[in-house]
């Protein structure tokens, strides 16, 4: 069974990049467009990892992360925060919300991949 | 002033009196004394010379008496009386006659040249036997034989108490031819008569002393008969002194023992001395009496003068003392002090002047007290006003609550002016009416009325005051002529009205209206006071309006700031998201995720990536700068190790330099150790400068030197690059200050790197500057404190703000 990654992102181009990158690497990618969808998708798909954009319509990525991490059955899913603020303190905010890793836009695809691989490796140990 | 000490009292008068008394009395006494002394001396001399003359006179008389006898004897011895040693009858007859006629002659005898007595005739014995005694050796015989008249010494024969002397004369038939000697024993008793006749004054007398000091004549016969030897008396002793002369006067102890004035005169032929003696007291008595009289008169005069002076002093001192005491009483505050001096002279005038002065002083004092009372009252009132004003102003400045300020003012204004009611209106410019804002001592119903029907500019006193910009003082609102006497106010019972406008720069802000339920109006002082209160209101209203305005603007500013932050955040997101897509796709294409890249596409996609990266840096720099300027970028201060930063810098820059074939080196003079600051930003600055150095260097190399300088760390980044023209050195740290556009084109960069670097360095409290020679190379210096303090950060922030 292939590794399933939930990518939450409202920008279509970025969704495409991640899908192309991760599927090329053999991962299964499911997508959500906002925070609410992310919660539903996490519940439904039970992904091995979530890439969570922070700036999202309706429920923000941070809030969605908090809710997921509040769930006993979903808590173990690693979440990577993807932010475009790059303001000082964004990483702390992400970490406080429960994110396991942090990457700022614009990211190099291979950097993202590196983080994903590291987290999955850590989870499977 | 302390009252004069008692011993000083009347000091001047007493002193002058004593000085005058001493001067006048002294000079008078001295003059008198001298005068008296001279007079006495004169009197004494006169007396003495009188005395002397008496003595001379007595001596002369005695001498004459004796010489008369001797003369008589000579006459009685005629030249031919003795012939051949024989006495003729004639001679004897003559002799007898002589003796008979001359009672003083007791015996007379004739002696022949042989010295034998030849004849003797005696008054006592009828017939005296011829003794024929030999006298040839006797001095009297010798002397007479030699042609001289001999006066013998005084003798007191046994048979008689009376003294005698022997007188012998030569018997000369012819001159020089002595035939014999005629001698006679003369009873000296007869000179007694002479002496007794001499009276000097009352008790003065004369006496005669023989050569050997025996008293031979004295008015008191008894003394003479005692053969009194006076040779011990000083005046007699002195006679023996050869220098004493024949005569003299002096004061000696008299015979009676008391001192006496004594004059003496010698009778040289007899060897006797006549002394005239008079008791001193008697002699000088008259003179002394006279002197005493003069002295007495003087004394009396002195006493009189003294008494007069004392009286005069009293007359002068008493009024002066009275004046002085009066002055003392005045001085001690007893203004009722008056003097009553009925001296009838200048003192009385002076006393009257004094009384007038005291009266005037009393009047002035009474006036002064009245004035003081008046002033005190005025002062108290002013004090009350000042206090009220100060309270008001304090409220105005301390409180931003306009209602509270206006209430304070209306209360103070009403009560201070003793009004029966007061109102403060604020002018409503939109409605052009005066809105009731605060009132004091008003019935609630009346307030409701005022609120319901606000006064306008045209139909009210306050409106009139505001239009004219002058306080309106209505003495009696019930008067038909009174302007705008409106019924509700009159109905409330107000008669006197005062309205003071509040204006600011020609704008009507409002006004204060006071009312009293009695007619009479307000005084100018009260109007001034109310004006002051109106000014206070004006300030308070302005104050409140300004505060409201500031608050509103502040809120707007905060909102704007929030919008800006939001905008920045949105911008960041909105720009980065598409950038992510562009760079992501480029990367994926170049990484061959979409299959092998068509070689013809390779170059364009490379360019896409390079330009995309550049655009991203630009976006990041602009955001950084915006954040710095918005004050949202703060240093996160912590301990960091400079050496670690330098190592990281080396690791980051070395590949870049190597890629361009440049030499790269870092020299650290010593281990710098720990610093305090924002290590991330410092690294960013150093990487930017080093990156620039590598970027602008085609040949040669880049060298970084790190050194400790006092409390600073000095980084120097030197390159052998293209250099910076001198005229551009000053502007390279400004935004987009990079000089030549051609160069900018060749060396990709945002143009914001140095600006941001400078901001970060400045935020650390440090300095950054460049030295450069065009086409030779540049050196960038960065000096930052090893330990950043809050103060240096604050200074830097202010400095940065000042540059804006």
Interface residues (C-beta under 8 A of the other chain):
Chain A: X11 X13 X14 X16 X17 X20 X21 X24 X55 X84 X85 X86 X87 X88 X104 X105 X106 X107 X108 X109 X110
Chain B: X569 X572 X573 X576 X577 X578 X579 X580 X581 X582 X583 X584 X585 X587 X588 X591 X593 X594 X616 X620 X623 X627 X633 X634 X636
